[in-house]
Every structure is written in structure tokens, then in C-alpha cells.
Amino acid sequence: MFEVPQAIWAVLREGGFDKLNSDVLAQLSQAEILVPESEAELSTMLDRNRDGIRVNPHLNYVIQPTAHCQLGCGYCGQTHERTNLSRANEADILRDVQARLDRGPFTELNLCWFGAEPLSGIQQMRSLTPRLRALCEERGVEYRASIITNGLAMSKKIGSELVGPLGVVSVTVSLDGTAPHHDRRRHTKSGKPTFDRILANLVQLVGTAGDAPIEIKVRCNVDRENASDVLPLLRRLRDEGLAQAIQFYTAPIHSWGNDAQRRSLEPDDYAAQELSWFVEMKRMGFSVPLVPKRQPVVCLAVQPDAALVDAHGTLFNCTEVSYVPSYSTPNRFAIGDLVTGERQAEVRDILGSFNDQVEAGAFGCSHCPLLPVCGGACPKEWIEGRAPCPSSKRNMAERLLLAAAFERIDRAAADPALPEMA
């Protein structure tokens, strides 16, 4: 991010780049704020994305240890059942991960425990973790585990296991507002509330983690029903002492093989409200994710060695499609299974060829100025006819102004001799 004097901004707007001194011109060119007029920027960025995929040193592998979930969220498109990975599945997973690592070279295995609800498969997590870590150790590969959980079963004992023997370094939990809103949306399948227990588990996890190198994220899924409850949730999290211990973010409700996105705020409305949430987060002491980072590898789908395996041993290259009955039986996004391996290259390419499809002009990404940052967001959403554009597409200018203001506020707070900010 650059803050330029008004005189330089006037030159940039007029296109009189020859009036810039050589130092400024070099700085802006090095940052690629200025690019040669003849450069085909779309091809340049997509080639960089392809290079990022090709040289990616991380093998991303997602395991769904169970098809069961205790919750009955109204916007979830999955069908849940009490099926966990079998012993045979576990042995096949180890062989599959080993084969993918050996196709490397990889320096890191990014293992994600995902659901349904992964903690309903805690026994499978306990069984697989030491063997996966041993595979990595034998190959000199770093092991990094994360979990995306509803948090209901994350007791103090299990939290200690996550940050201890299970080697989890990142935990993501969803809270859809304070109790009145959350419990209407993320209740158990029998209708029981869950907010108080999940929040208590989060507080315990923060205490258990202590100084351990673990990131704890709280996601709030937002639609028209609960948007007004984001600020009360932030206040509650702050009052519980979590403001500096967690990373908080919101996400619009999206389709999960269903019509859940129809409940979403209008994109412009969401982007505008998000800015007010950012300001309040700053006031309350939360970290604020204002300026998104460049994302050359957009997701699991575009990585040729990455995979997700569900509790039946079916393989996918997307986290949004397993257990979703609207994708038919057999699931049309399945790329194979643990026993016979990947046998559906053309199915993998439906999502995996996303950068090629963008270059061919299949989606709006090909002429969007935000493409170098977001990478196109979600290939599956585009292929299904929905635009998954991030809110930053609509509020990037305001994000940059806020980032500049926050930086000045932080500078003033660190140096009392500076003039006080209004």
C-alpha cells in the first residue's frame, strides 16, 4: 500500500508519467502499480498463478473422519449419517498421502480435519495423526494440522488434545451472532441451543493454548437475519477476553448445493456493513483483516495433487461437494476413491482448469481488476453460475483509507509526541 502526495496523484491520473522523477517512477514500477502499456496483464497474472500452483511446496489434504454432525443448520446442504472412516479407510489414506508426498517434492503437509463435524470422528483423528506425522518425519516434511469445527464437542480435554498430541495449529469455529440468533440457526438436530457451550469451549481453548503457536478463528456466517447481531457478538467476545486471542471474520451465506444464498444480503449492502464492523473491531482491540493478500493458489481445486477424502473413502478436489445429495449418486464431483485411486481426470478438470477457463473469458474474472488479489475466489460457484466475488471488490477503496487511518492511529498511540488524531 502506497500513500502518494497529491501532486504525484495528479500526474498518475493524467497519465503524464514522464513528469515523475526517476525514483518515484522506479518505485511505482517495481510495485507494479505502473505496468508497460503493451503488457497482457491477464496472461501475466494467470501465468503467475500457474507457476504458484506448480511450485507450491505444500501438499493440501483434507480428511472428513465422519459423515456425522450434531447440528441442524438451516443453510447446510449436507446430509449427515453416523458413518466414520473404517480401519481399512485409514490404511488407504496413509497409502494415498504417502503416494502424493512422494510425487513431490513437498516440504509441508497441510492436513485439515473437516466435516460434517470432525470431532465426531475424534477416534479416527487420534488413530491417524501419529501415523501421518511419522510419514512426514520419514520424508523430512513438516506436518501442519488444522480443524474446522462447530466447537460443540471441543471440551477442555479435547482442546488439550488438539493443541497437544493431535498437533493442531489452527482452529476455526463458527458463531452466527449471540445466543438468540446463533441458537435459531446453529442448534442441534433436536433443536437444543449451542451458543453458550461453544463460547465456553472457545474460552477454555484460549486458556489451554496459552503461548502455544496456535491460531484461533471465529467465523460469523452472515445473512439478512443476523447481520444486525455482528456487533453484539463482537462485544460479547471482547467481554470474554477474546479480542486479542482470536481472529474474527464474517462471511456471506453461500450455496452449498442448495439455495441458501437467497438469504444473503445484497453484495453492496454487505460490503457497506462490513466497513462499520471493521471500525468497531478496531475500537474493541480485534485484529482487522483490511487489505487482502495476493492469492495465486485460489483453493484446493486447482492443485493437481491436493484432495479431500470423505468418510466413505471417496475422493474430491473441493470441500463444498461431499455429502451433498443434490450432486447426485454417485456424486458428480467425485474424482475417484481410496481403493481404485483417481480415475476421473476430466472431473478433476471441471474445477482444476479454472485458470484456463478464466483466460478463455468464461467468467467475469477475465476483465476484473481484483483478479490478481482474489484469484477468482471459488471455481465451483462460477461454474454453477454464481459470482462469488469477495466484498473487497466493492469496498477496496474504503478499506485502503481505513488501513491508512488505522496505521496513523497506531503510530500516534505509540508516540505521544505526535499530534493527536481527530
FENFEN-V923425 format. One record per residue. N is the residue number from 1. RES is the residue in three letters. D_LAST is the distance of its C-alpha to the last C-alpha in Angstrom with 2 decimals. Layout:
N | RES | D_LAST
N | RES | D_LAST
This chain:
1 | MET | 22.58
2 | PHE | 22.08
3 | GLU | 19.29
4 | VAL | 21.29
5 | PRO | 20.80
6 | GLN | 21.20
7 | ALA | 24.71
8 | ILE | 25.90
9 | TRP | 24.58
10 | ALA | 26.60
11 | VAL | 29.64
12 | LEU | 29.32
13 | ARG | 29.17
14 | GLU | 32.20
15 | GLY | 34.13
16 | GLY | 35.03
17 | PHE | 34.80
18 | ASP | 37.33
19 | LYS | 34.75
20 | LEU | 32.65
21 | ASN | 33.54
22 | SER | 35.49
23 | ASP | 32.88
24 | VAL | 30.28
25 | LEU | 33.13
26 | ALA | 34.37
27 | GLN | 31.04
28 | LEU | 30.46
29 | SER | 34.13
30 | GLN | 34.17
31 | ALA | 31.29
32 | GLU | 33.31
33 | ILE | 30.59
34 | LEU | 33.42
35 | VAL | 36.90
36 | PRO | 40.31
37 | GLU | 41.06
38 | SER | 44.39
39 | GLU | 43.07
40 | ALA | 43.80
41 | GLU | 40.47
42 | LEU | 41.61
43 | SER | 44.62
44 | THR | 42.65
45 | MET | 40.20
46 | LEU | 42.98
47 | ASP | 45.11
48 | ARG | 42.34
49 | ASN | 42.11
50 | ARG | 45.89
51 | ASP | 45.77
52 | GLY | 43.15
53 | ILE | 45.51
54 | ARG | 48.54
55 | VAL | 47.24
56 | ASN | 45.24
57 | PRO | 46.35
58 | HIS | 45.50
59 | LEU | 48.04
60 | ASN | 46.28
61 | TYR | 48.57
62 | VAL | 47.85
63 | ILE | 50.21
64 | GLN | 50.52
65 | PRO | 52.71
66 | THR | 53.35
67 | ALA | 53.42
68 | HIS | 52.61
69 | CYS | 49.41
70 | GLN | 49.09
71 | LEU | 46.50
72 | GLY | 47.17
73 | CYS | 43.91
74 | GLY | 44.36
75 | TYR | 42.82
76 | CYS | 44.84
77 | GLY | 47.60
78 | GLN | 49.59
79 | THR | 52.89
80 | HIS | 53.24
81 | GLU | 56.45
82 | ARG | 57.55
83 | THR | 58.37
84 | ASN | 57.34
85 | LEU | 58.15
86 | SER | 61.75
87 | ARG | 63.07
88 | ALA | 64.44
89 | ASN | 61.02
90 | GLU | 59.51
91 | ALA | 62.19
92 | ASP | 61.59
93 | ILE | 57.83
94 | LEU | 58.53
95 | ARG | 60.92
96 | ASP | 58.47
97 | VAL | 55.56
98 | GLN | 57.98
99 | ALA | 59.22
100 | ARG | 55.72
101 | LEU | 54.67
102 | ASP | 57.88
103 | ARG | 57.15
104 | GLY | 54.06
105 | PRO | 53.21
106 | PHE | 50.33
107 | THR | 48.38
108 | GLU | 46.75
109 | LEU | 47.71
110 | ASN | 44.75
111 | LEU | 46.37
112 | CYS | 44.65
113 | TRP | 46.11
114 | PHE | 45.56
115 | GLY | 46.91
116 | ALA | 48.12
117 | GLU | 47.05
118 | PRO | 47.81
119 | LEU | 48.02
120 | SER | 51.00
121 | GLY | 52.61
122 | ILE | 51.71
123 | GLN | 55.34
124 | GLN | 55.29
125 | MET | 52.05
126 | ARG | 53.76
127 | SER | 56.86
128 | LEU | 55.29
129 | THR | 52.54
130 | PRO | 54.79
131 | ARG | 56.97
132 | LEU | 54.11
133 | ARG | 52.72
134 | ALA | 56.20
135 | LEU | 56.47
136 | CYS | 53.30
137 | GLU | 54.42
138 | GLU | 57.76
139 | ARG | 56.08
140 | GLY | 53.36
141 | VAL | 50.72
142 | GLU | 47.57
143 | TYR | 47.34
144 | ARG | 44.01
145 | ALA | 44.05
146 | SER | 41.52
147 | ILE | 41.98
148 | ILE | 40.62
149 | THR | 41.64
150 | ASN | 41.13
151 | GLY | 40.90
152 | LEU | 43.41
153 | ALA | 46.02
154 | MET | 43.66
155 | SER | 44.92
156 | LYS | 44.27
157 | LYS | 47.54
158 | ILE | 46.80
159 | GLY | 43.26
160 | SER | 44.87
161 | GLU | 47.29
162 | LEU | 44.61
163 | VAL | 42.77
164 | GLY | 46.15
165 | PRO | 49.42
166 | LEU | 48.12
167 | GLY | 45.72
168 | VAL | 42.85
169 | VAL | 39.58
170 | SER | 37.57
171 | VAL | 37.62
172 | THR | 36.20
173 | VAL | 36.39
174 | SER | 35.54
175 | LEU | 34.03
176 | ASP | 33.73
177 | GLY | 31.47
178 | THR | 32.26
179 | ALA | 35.91
180 | PRO | 36.60
181 | HIS | 35.62
182 | HIS | 36.61
183 | ASP | 39.99
184 | ARG | 40.88
185 | ARG | 40.39
186 | ARG | 41.17
187 | HIS | 44.01
188 | THR | 47.28
189 | LYS | 50.16
190 | SER | 51.62
191 | GLY | 48.45
192 | LYS | 47.18
193 | PRO | 43.46
194 | THR | 41.88
195 | PHE | 38.18
196 | ASP | 38.66
197 | ARG | 41.03
198 | ILE | 38.98
199 | LEU | 35.82
200 | ALA | 37.98
201 | ASN | 39.44
202 | LEU | 36.04
203 | VAL | 35.05
204 | GLN | 38.44
205 | LEU | 38.12
206 | VAL | 34.88
207 | GLY | 36.70
208 | THR | 39.79
209 | ALA | 38.06
210 | GLY | 36.47
211 | ASP | 35.83
212 | ALA | 38.04
213 | PRO | 36.74
214 | ILE | 36.27
215 | GLU | 33.53
216 | ILE | 33.20
217 | LYS | 31.84
218 | VAL | 31.34
219 | ARG | 31.80
220 | CYS | 31.21
221 | ASN | 33.51
222 | VAL | 31.91
223 | ASP | 33.66
224 | ARG | 33.52
225 | GLU | 34.80
226 | ASN | 32.22
227 | ALA | 28.98
228 | SER | 27.60
229 | ASP | 28.40
230 | VAL | 26.29
231 | LEU | 23.35
232 | PRO | 25.87
233 | LEU | 27.50
234 | LEU | 24.37
235 | ARG | 23.86
236 | ARG | 27.53
237 | LEU | 27.45
238 | ARG | 24.55
239 | ASP | 26.52
240 | GLU | 29.52
241 | GLY | 27.77
242 | LEU | 27.83
243 | ALA | 24.21
244 | GLN | 24.69
245 | ALA | 28.41
246 | ILE | 28.57
247 | GLN | 27.43
248 | PHE | 26.72
249 | TYR | 27.20
250 | THR | 28.41
251 | ALA | 31.31
252 | PRO | 32.88
253 | ILE | 36.37
254 | HIS | 38.89
255 | SER | 42.62
256 | TRP | 44.80
257 | GLY | 48.06
258 | ASN | 47.35
259 | ASP | 45.30
260 | ALA | 42.34
261 | GLN | 39.91
262 | ARG | 40.75
263 | ARG | 38.58
264 | SER | 35.47
265 | LEU | 32.49
266 | GLU | 32.57
267 | PRO | 30.99
268 | ASP | 28.31
269 | ASP | 27.47
270 | TYR | 27.37
271 | ALA | 25.09
272 | ALA | 22.60
273 | GLN | 22.73
274 | GLU | 22.47
275 | LEU | 18.95
276 | SER | 17.88
277 | TRP | 19.88
278 | PHE | 18.17
279 | VAL | 14.70
280 | GLU | 16.44
281 | MET | 18.42
282 | LYS | 15.48
283 | ARG | 14.25
284 | MET | 17.89
285 | GLY | 18.59
286 | PHE | 20.85
287 | SER | 21.33
288 | VAL | 20.26
289 | PRO | 22.92
290 | LEU | 20.92
291 | VAL | 23.03
292 | PRO | 26.75
293 | LYS | 29.29
294 | ARG | 32.34
295 | GLN | 35.21
296 | PRO | 38.59
297 | VAL | 40.57
298 | VAL | 39.40
299 | CYS | 41.40
300 | LEU | 44.73
301 | ALA | 46.60
302 | VAL | 46.55
303 | GLN | 47.69
304 | PRO | 51.50
305 | ASP | 52.14
306 | ALA | 49.57
307 | ALA | 50.84
308 | LEU | 50.42
309 | VAL | 53.41
310 | ASP | 53.76
311 | ALA | 55.89
312 | HIS | 58.92
313 | GLY | 58.77
314 | THR | 57.66
315 | LEU | 55.52
316 | PHE | 52.59
317 | ASN | 49.95
318 | CYS | 47.26
319 | THR | 45.69
320 | GLU | 45.55
321 | VAL | 49.26
322 | SER | 51.36
323 | TYR | 52.71
324 | VAL | 51.77
325 | PRO | 54.96
326 | SER | 53.87
327 | TYR | 54.41
328 | SER | 58.12
329 | THR | 60.66
330 | PRO | 60.89
331 | ASN | 57.18
332 | ARG | 56.88
333 | PHE | 54.10
334 | ALA | 56.22
335 | ILE | 57.00
336 | GLY | 59.74
337 | ASP | 60.39
338 | LEU | 60.82
339 | VAL | 64.62
340 | THR | 65.22
341 | GLY | 61.95
342 | GLU | 59.98
343 | ARG | 62.39
344 | GLN | 60.23
345 | ALA | 58.69
346 | GLU | 58.32
347 | VAL | 56.34
348 | ARG | 53.99
349 | ASP | 53.50
350 | ILE | 52.37
351 | LEU | 48.93
352 | GLY | 49.52
353 | SER | 50.03
354 | PHE | 46.60
355 | ASN | 45.57
356 | ASP | 48.89
357 | GLN | 48.39
358 | VAL | 44.95
359 | GLU | 46.53
360 | ALA | 49.26
361 | GLY | 46.75
362 | ALA | 47.47
363 | PHE | 43.86
364 | GLY | 40.76
365 | CYS | 39.39
366 | SER | 41.51
367 | HIS | 39.29
368 | CYS | 35.88
369 | PRO | 33.23
370 | LEU | 31.95
371 | LEU | 35.42
372 | PRO | 34.82
373 | VAL | 32.05
374 | CYS | 33.49
375 | GLY | 37.13
376 | GLY | 38.11
377 | ALA | 37.02
378 | CYS | 40.19
379 | PRO | 43.61
380 | LYS | 45.27
381 | GLU | 42.93
382 | TRP | 43.57
383 | ILE | 47.29
384 | GLU | 47.36
385 | GLY | 45.78
386 | ARG | 42.19
387 | ALA | 39.08
388 | PRO | 37.11
389 | CYS | 34.14
390 | PRO | 31.03
391 | SER | 27.91
392 | SER | 26.24
393 | LYS | 28.57
394 | ARG | 26.71
395 | ASN | 23.07
396 | MET | 23.09
397 | ALA | 20.86
398 | GLU | 18.09
399 | ARG | 18.82
400 | LEU | 18.39
401 | LEU | 14.97
402 | LEU | 13.93
403 | ALA | 15.76
404 | ALA | 14.01
405 | ALA | 10.49
406 | PHE | 12.09
407 | GLU | 13.79
408 | ARG | 10.86
409 | ILE | 9.43
410 | ASP | 13.09
411 | ARG | 13.57
412 | ALA | 10.97
413 | ALA | 12.59
414 | ALA | 15.92
415 | ASP | 15.51
416 | PRO | 14.09
417 | ALA | 14.99
418 | LEU | 12.28
419 | PRO | 9.30
420 | GLU | 6.52
421 | MET | 3.79
422 | ALA | 0.00
